[in-house]
């Protein structure tokens, strides 16, 4: 693992995203760090359809948007959102995750 990797999951660990983020270059505006298994989800906030879901390595999603390192310390069971890439993250406790 890269010594400057800030997340609690390795770069090759699976994360959830959407086809809009992965294939259509939508910005990542919502992040969830799940408490049950410490997994992460990175989404654009435009869809909740299961057919839009994709699995990708943590390293690939951070390579796509390096500003995600700003929320690498997000605790399990928390989420964060922002209005635009480069915008300030708003963090929140998420009892549903």
C-alpha positions in Angstrom: 0.0 0.0 0.0 1.2 3.5 -0.9 2.5 5.2 2.3 0.6 8.4 1.5 -2.7 6.6 1.0 -5.1 8.2 3.5 -8.1 5.8 3.5 -8.7 3.0 5.9 -9.3 0.6 2.9 -6.4 -0.4 0.6 -6.3 0.9 -3.0 -7.4 -2.4 -4.4 -10.4 -2.8 -2.1 -13.8 -2.6 -3.8 -15.9 0.6 -3.5 -19.4 1.4 -4.8 -19.9 4.1 -7.4 -22.3 4.7 -10.3 -22.1 4.3 -14.1 -22.6 8.1 -14.3 -19.4 8.7 -12.3 -17.4 5.9 -13.9 -18.5 6.1 -17.6 -20.1 9.6 -18.0 -17.7 11.7 -15.9 -20.3 13.0 -13.5 -18.7 14.6 -10.4 -18.5 12.8 -7.1 -20.7 14.9 -4.8 -21.8 12.3 -2.2 -19.7 9.9 -0.1 -20.8 7.3 2.4 -18.5 5.3 4.8 -20.5 2.3 5.9 -20.3 1.2 9.5 -21.1 -2.5 9.0 -18.1 -3.3 6.9 -16.1 0.0 6.6 -16.8 0.0 2.8 -17.2 3.3 0.9 -19.6 4.6 -1.7 -18.9 7.5 -4.1 -21.8 8.9 -6.1 -22.9 11.8 -8.1 -26.2 12.1 -6.3 -28.3 11.8 -9.5 -29.4 8.2 -9.2 -30.4 5.5 -6.6 -31.1 2.9 -9.2 -29.4 -0.4 -8.5 -28.8 -0.9 -12.3 -26.6 2.2 -12.2 -24.3 0.8 -9.5 -20.8 -0.2 -10.3 -17.9 -1.7 -8.3 -14.5 -0.1 -8.6 -11.2 -0.1 -6.7 -10.6 2.6 -4.1 -7.5 3.6 -6.0 -9.3 4.1 -9.2 -12.0 6.3 -7.7 -9.4 8.5 -6.0 -7.3 8.6 -9.2 -10.5 9.9 -10.9 -10.9 12.6 -8.2 -7.9 13.2 -5.9 -9.9 15.8 -3.9 -11.6 12.8 -2.2 -8.5 12.6 0.0 -10.0 15.5 1.9 -12.7 13.2 3.4 -10.5 10.1 3.9 -10.8 10.6 7.7 -14.6 10.3 7.5 -15.6 8.0 10.3 -17.5 4.8 9.7 -21.3 5.4 9.8 -20.8 9.0 8.4 -21.5 10.6 5.0 -20.4 13.8 3.3 -21.7 15.9 0.4 -20.6 18.9 -1.5 -22.2 21.1 -4.2 -19.3 20.8 -6.7 -15.8 19.4 -7.1 -13.4 21.5 -5.0 -16.3 22.7 -2.9 -16.3 22.3 0.9 -17.5 18.9 2.2 -20.4 18.9 4.7 -20.1 15.9 7.0 -23.0 14.2 8.8 -23.6 11.2 11.0 -25.7 8.7 9.0 -27.7 6.3 11.2 -28.8 4.4 8.1 -25.3 3.3 7.1 
